[in-house]
Amino acid sequence: MLNCQQITQLVTDYVEGRLSFGKRLAFQMHIGMCRHCRRYLRQMRVATKALGSLPREPIPADVKQELLERFKNWKA
Amino acid sequence: MKGTASSVASAEDTELVKSLRAGDPKAFSTLVDRHHGTFVRVAMAFVGDRSAAEEVAQDTWMAVLTGLGGFEGRSSLKTWMFRILTNRAKTRGVRDARSSPSALDEERDEGLPPADRFNERGMWASPPRPFGEDTPEKLVLRHESLSCIEAELARLPAVQRAVLTLRDIEGLDAAEVCNILEIGETNQRVLLHRARSKVRRALEEELGTD
């Protein structure tokens, strides 16, 4: 049986599908019974998702222009 | 290195490379728009300074053009480009004395809740505080969440930051990231775990409510 502290250590292995069958089962059993660890798992997933939502930094117009110029010369 | 479907050039890559070699400016423009921002983000992990990161990103585009003729599709185009980028960023980082490989191994903070948040049986004594994770869509729109994440990213050790950027911001898979950063699969997962745990902790500290 895993405890809560172990869940916080194994959460990425779980999300990445890298736990053994037995550990995965133990992890899921714990999560099924423990609302705090369910929250922890959800917070890890939300943090991951939030990273994917960070605004894309645009390329400065002058930099892009210069790169395109270089590309023109490159192909020539 | 493990071979996966995403670690070799796709049909789309092949088409794109063909267009680039034919000198199609639209193809190059699309490629630059798609990746320049992440180039700068990943470079920041190693050089720490915005203008140096911009320079590294620009140099990388030049190196991509120079090397394109020899691109054989043994990895995806993205992997190949990010490898060029990280090699340049690492070199620049060492030159600027921002990072050295040994400094990366010395980190002690795993980003996990401290031991005193658990009782003697390892069960939560001070459980995780909610920070809006029930409405992730709203959370990611909040200015405080984004600035909190950006600040935490800036604090991460170089390779951790690069792993997190490539995996969770750019959306690459584990095998691609291992290939780009030349690290093992287990190491990649440890670095990812620490980095994600720290971002979670930062969000809890910043936005958590009792």
Chai-1 contact restraints between the chains, C-beta under 6 A:
chainA,res_idxA,chainB,res_idxB,connection_type,confidence,min_distance_angstrom,max_distance_angstrom,comment,restraint_id
A,N3,B,G122,contact,1.0,0.0,6.0,A-B,restraint_1
A,N3,B,M123,contact,1.0,0.0,6.0,A-B,restraint_2
A,C4,B,G122,contact,1.0,0.0,6.0,A-B,restraint_3
A,C4,B,M123,contact,1.0,0.0,6.0,A-B,restraint_4
A,C4,B,W124,contact,1.0,0.0,6.0,A-B,restraint_5
A,Q5,B,F118,contact,1.0,0.0,6.0,A-B,restraint_6
A,Q5,B,G122,contact,1.0,0.0,6.0,A-B,restraint_7
A,T8,B,L112,contact,1.0,0.0,6.0,A-B,restraint_8
A,T8,B,P113,contact,1.0,0.0,6.0,A-B,restraint_9
A,T12,B,L192,contact,1.0,0.0,6.0,A-B,restraint_10
A,T12,B,H193,contact,1.0,0.0,6.0,A-B,restraint_11
A,H36,B,W124,contact,1.0,0.0,6.0,A-B,restraint_12
A,H36,B,P127,contact,1.0,0.0,6.0,A-B,restraint_13
A,R39,B,P128,contact,1.0,0.0,6.0,A-B,restraint_14
A,Y40,B,P128,contact,1.0,0.0,6.0,A-B,restraint_15
A,R42,B,E133,contact,1.0,0.0,6.0,A-B,restraint_16
A,Q43,B,E133,contact,1.0,0.0,6.0,A-B,restraint_17
A,Q43,B,R200,contact,1.0,0.0,6.0,A-B,restraint_18
A,M44,B,R196,contact,1.0,0.0,6.0,A-B,restraint_19
A,M44,B,R200,contact,1.0,0.0,6.0,A-B,restraint_20
A,V46,B,E133,contact,1.0,0.0,6.0,A-B,restraint_21
A,V46,B,P136,contact,1.0,0.0,6.0,A-B,restraint_22
A,A47,B,R196,contact,1.0,0.0,6.0,A-B,restraint_23
A,A47,B,V199,contact,1.0,0.0,6.0,A-B,restraint_24
A,A47,B,R200,contact,1.0,0.0,6.0,A-B,restraint_25
A,A47,B,L203,contact,1.0,0.0,6.0,A-B,restraint_26
A,T48,B,D168,contact,1.0,0.0,6.0,A-B,restraint_27
A,T48,B,R196,contact,1.0,0.0,6.0,A-B,restraint_28
A,K49,B,P136,contact,1.0,0.0,6.0,A-B,restraint_29
A,A50,B,V140,contact,1.0,0.0,6.0,A-B,restraint_30
A,A50,B,I149,contact,1.0,0.0,6.0,A-B,restraint_31
A,L51,B,D168,contact,1.0,0.0,6.0,A-B,restraint_32
A,L51,B,I169,contact,1.0,0.0,6.0,A-B,restraint_33
A,G52,B,D168,contact,1.0,0.0,6.0,A-B,restraint_34
A,S53,B,V140,contact,1.0,0.0,6.0,A-B,restraint_35
A,L54,B,I169,contact,1.0,0.0,6.0,A-B,restraint_36
A,R56,B,G37,contact,1.0,0.0,6.0,A-B,restraint_37
A,E57,B,G37,contact,1.0,0.0,6.0,A-B,restraint_38
A,I59,B,H36,contact,1.0,0.0,6.0,A-B,restraint_39
A,L67,B,V32,contact,1.0,0.0,6.0,A-B,restraint_40
A,L67,B,W61,contact,1.0,0.0,6.0,A-B,restraint_41
A,F71,B,F28,contact,1.0,0.0,6.0,A-B,restraint_42
A,W74,B,L65,contact,1.0,0.0,6.0,A-B,restraint_43
A,K75,B,G23,contact,1.0,0.0,6.0,A-B,restraint_44
